Amino acid sequence: MKMGTALIYDEEMTKYKLLWVDPACKIEVPERLTVSHEALVRTGLTDRCVSIPVREATDADILLVHSEEYLEAVKKTPYMTLEDLKEFTLQYGDVYFHPNIYHCAKLAAGAALQLVDSVMTGKVRNGMALVRPPGHHSMRSAANGFCVFNNVAIAARYAKQKYGLKRVLIVDWDIHHGQGVQFCFEDDPSVLCFSWHRYEHQKFWPQLRESEYDNVGKEKGAGFNINVPWNKVGMENSDYLSVFCHVLLPVAYEFCPDLVLVCAGFDSAIGDPEGEMCATPDIFAHLTHLLMNLAGGRLCAVLEGGYNLTSLPQSVCQTVQTLLGDPLPQPANLSAPCTSALESLHCVRSAHRPYWSCLKHAGRTSTELLLRFSCHRFQSYHICGLMTDRYTRIKTTANFLQDADDDSDALTALSSLISLTEKMNKNEVIGCLHLGCSDMSGFLQAVFGLLLPLGYEYDPDLVLLVRMPDSEVHDSVWQQLTALLQSFAQGHTLVLMQEDEKACVGPTASCLLGDPAPPLERLQAALPEDVEAMERLRHKLQAAWKLLQTTGERATAASHFSIYIIGHTESLKSPALD
């Protein structure tokens, strides 16, 4: 297993600044980088990371994305006078130049390439590059939005060229639309670009019609560009998680990338003057974690925006901690997604329905139900105290793994667990969620569309995961499920398995320790009856569980339930819901 998290930083990238008065550019300051790195040092995270030296991107690297004419023009900036720099800047939008910015821009792009090399060669498992200037707005022949060279776009082209990658996922959670990335890959089906951004019906910068949800890509790239416009400010953690669960994750798993690149802009965090959003820094731990099991864990995060010098370093630290495999913080302030977010979510799903099988039946219901849900109420209790570190969690899990030889023994082991927790606390209610689908695609859609939203809204103190004796869940899917469930309860998880499942014990323990699950094959379309059944169930439950909502419509009442999960994929016939 590839180990380690890379951290790439060079103080040289702080050595440029705005040299004249420009209200639009005054927030892009060297301190953005210094406070982020200082926070990583102060919290001891730099010592736990693998330090990778920065190199300058070469002309050949830069020309993977940018025109030769543009590169040659930028090369002249170190020799310009202040007046020449001002005049040169005027031909571009919301950007400034400095005698040292060409050097820093080459370092920023080179840092992204160093990170890709480190991950793809197995030196590290994942990593983050703290760079400046940012990159996602710069276009083939133009600087834009503080960006000179498009760091992530260059990294994507470089990774495809050098390592022969077939599919690259770019996730842009910066609050501004990364139009430079979109324009670079809008006709390319080998690069899936996802961006959410403050839009306000085209009133927010960069005020492009191309930033709207219905801009899905061109020609062969149709469907491979996903824009989620935020049409109001004040979006919260719940809004971000809803988009990940109901749009990004299903599509990303169907796409099956070989590498994940993140345009990690933290102006989408609370307090930022550009974003004016209310998502707290801890949400970036969860967003990072939800991407970490794609591509076998090969994830490269590259800093983009972030202009609040308090929330920026906190968000950077949350991201790096998660890349290192630390338990996730319990998500703060989860509530129902707002109406505006649900409108955008619904529009995006509808626009991409023709291109992705996971969205083909989204929002549609059927009278036939093949997904079984049962809610059994019984007494259970907090047992977080049993698992104070990862070693103890694995040891505790192993003890229960030995208890299940057949169906009756599995029930006995479960009964023993209940008896144990009964001694520790009282008056909690635990629910039991059975997911049954006919194939792997249907099962994973149920995980993304039902299980993750329910788990986040319930916010459990413990996850109990049981592999049933008649389970037909493929080992790789089981490992994905185990890894994804580490989103909850700060990683406090108990797993019950049959003794004859010994071959799966090691990989399961590895996922509990924070290692990424192995990548899946590209998913085929789920059976329509499975998807429609899941949609029917989601509609029935969403009145009580708001994170299940995808359209903002009111649903019928449903009972409260939650936390202990039993996964199996046997085909099930329509039991009653109540």
MOJO-V182449 format. One line per field, one symbol per residue. psi: psi as a letter, one per 40 degrees, with the letter a starting at -180 (. if undefined). burial: 1 if it has 16 or more other ideal C-beta (glycine too) atoms within 10 Angstrom, else 0. A space follows every 50 residues. Layout:
BEGIN
psi=???
burial=???
END
This chain:
BEGIN
psi=hhiihihhihddeefiiheihhddeeegidddddddddddddeedddeih hhiiihiiddddeddiiddddddddedeeiidddddddddeihfiiiide ddddddddddddddddddddeedidaiihhihiadediadfhiifehdig ddddddddddddefidhhhhhheieihgddddddeeeheehhhhhiihdf feeihefhdeeidegeiibeeheehhhhhheiieiadddddddddecddd dddddgieihhhggheeeiiehdddfiehidedddddddeeeeiffeghh hhhbaheheddddddddddddddeeiiiihhifhaiiidddddddddddd dedeehdeedeheiiiehhehhhihhhihiihfdedgeiddddddddddd deehdaddddddddddddddddediifihiihhhhhieiddddddddddd ddddddddgieihhhhhidfhehiddddddddddeediffehhhhhiide fddeddddddddeeiiiiiiihhihihdddddddddddddeeddgdeeie eeiiiiiiiiiidhhhhifihiigiid.
burial=01011111110011110100000010111101111110110000110110 01011110001101110001100100100100001001100101111111 11111111111111111111000111111111111111100111111111 11111111110000101111111111111111111101111111111110 00011101001110111000101111111111001111111111111111 11111111111111111111110111101111111111111111111111 11111111101111111111111111111110010111011111111110 11101111101100110011111010000110100110010011011001 10110000010011001100100000000111111111111111111111 11111111011111111110111000111111111111111111111100 10011011111101111111001001101111111111111101111111 1100100100111111111001000000
END
